[in-house]
Amino acid sequence: MKAYVLPEPLVYLSGYLKQHQAEYYQALQESTYQTDSAPFIAFMLRMILDIVTTFTLQVTPQVTPQVERLLRAMRGEMSREAFVA
């Protein structure tokens, strides 16, 4: 099976990281202090959700029903049970 490789990234995280640099370092510091990666992972997931949500608002007609369901679940608009049903 041949893997498909995107010719370029769909979204760029670097600009968002620059805009939210203080929050990024705060999440890193909390993770280090707590010896738990959860604060950093939560920050990164929020960052990705923000970027994807902004991105999909620009291309909404092209979003597949599956992606729309995933975004609704990530935003808390759909329960886990409804998502997997």
N, C-alpha and C positions, 0 to 999 in steps of 0.2 A: 504494500500500500504506500503510495507516495503522499508525503505530507505537504499541505498547502502552506506557503509562507507569504504573509502579507508583504507587499512591496514597501510599505511604510506604516508607521503606527497609526491607529485610528484616532487616538487621543494622546496628548502630550501632558505629562505630569509636571514637568519642570517649571512651567510658568505658574501653575497653581502652588507648587511648593515655595516659590519665591514670594508669592503674595501672602502665604500663610506660614512664613518661616518661623515666627515666634511659636505658633501652635505646634509646628513640626518638632521643634526642639523641646518644647514642653512635654509632648507625648514621649519623645525619646528619654527625657529625664525621668518622667514618671515610671516608664517601663524599667529603667535601670534601677531606680530607687526601690521599686516594688519587686524587683527580680521576676517580673511577669511581663510578657510581651503584649498582653491584652490592651493596655492603653495605646500603644503604638499601632497595633492592628486595627483597633477601633477608629483611630484617626485616619489611617490609610483607607479603610473602607468608606468612611464618610467622604474623604477626598475623591475617591473613585466614583461614588454615587453622585456627588455634586457635578463632577466633570461629565459623566455619562448622561445625567439628567439634562444638563445644559446642552450637550451635544445632540441628544435626541430631540430636544425642542426645536432644533434647527432642521432636523431631517425627519420629523414625525411621520410623514406619509410613507417613508421607507422602512419604518420599524416593523418588524414581524410581530405577529401576535404573541409568540413565545417570549420575545424580548420585552414586549409591553407587560406581560404577566410577571416577568422577573423584576422589572422596575417597580411595578405596583407592590410586589411582595417586599422589596428592599425599602420602599418608602413607608411600609407598614399599612398600606391600603388593602392588603389581602392577607388573610391568615395563612399559616403554614399548611394547614389542612386543605384549604381551597387551592393553594398553589400546587400541591402534589396530586390533587384529584384530577 
